[in-house]
Amino acid sequence: MEIFDITRPLSAETLVYPGDVKPSFRQRDEGTYLISDLHLSTHTGTHIDAPVHYLKTGDTIDTIPLINLIGSCRVVDVSSAGSIISAEHLKGKIDNITRLLLKTSFSGHHQFIENYPSLSFDAARIVTCNGIHCIGIDSPSIESYHCDGMVHRELLGNGCIILELLDLSAVPEGDYDMIALPLRLEGLDGSPARVVLMKT
């Protein structure tokens, strides 16, 4: 079995979305053991958005169905799409799947740029109309920087959980098994996650 860890390392240097808190870590030596204090946003690094993040109602990160985050998935390479991934870029590539990861031109980037690749509203509609209940992307957000939240609301409002800031740089397009698990943060809107793909 081949395993791909598609989680970005979480450190003080991790790329953050403008306005989010920059993560900080303090390790203490307590003599017989080490312990660390963390200060970070629920949307730091590779993370999962719960419906309540944009809908302000519905599932929180501790109540989202884990079946959305575990099982077969497809990686689709849309790196030629540029900054806007439209429905045309997805047509014929997302049939008969329930989990979708988008590999974009942002793979391998470690600095924030405003024109990062994101999903258009028509692409979000084709995703929900196809019954996909998990979508991930390797850029800072599924939605463009100058947005009004409509892409998030279309996806989350139709039971499609969102993974953001993945690392798909070493992953070829194709079908895999995925495990994406958030911290069980009671009542919160999102969580950093460890996401892995497996191929037999």
CORCORKA-V537131 format. One record per helix or strand of 2 or more residues. SS is the DSSP state (a for helix, b for strand). FROM is the first residue (numbers start at 0). LEN is the number of residues. Records with the same first field share a line. If there is no record, write none. Layout:
# CORCORKA-V537131
SS=FROM-LEN / FROM-LEN
This chain:
# CORCORKA-V537131
b=1-4 / 23-6 / 33-6 / 46-3 / 69-8 / 83-2 / 98-5 / 117-2 / 133-4 / 160-4 / 173-9 / 189-10
a=51-4 / 65-3 / 78-3 / 86-4 / 120-9 / 149-7
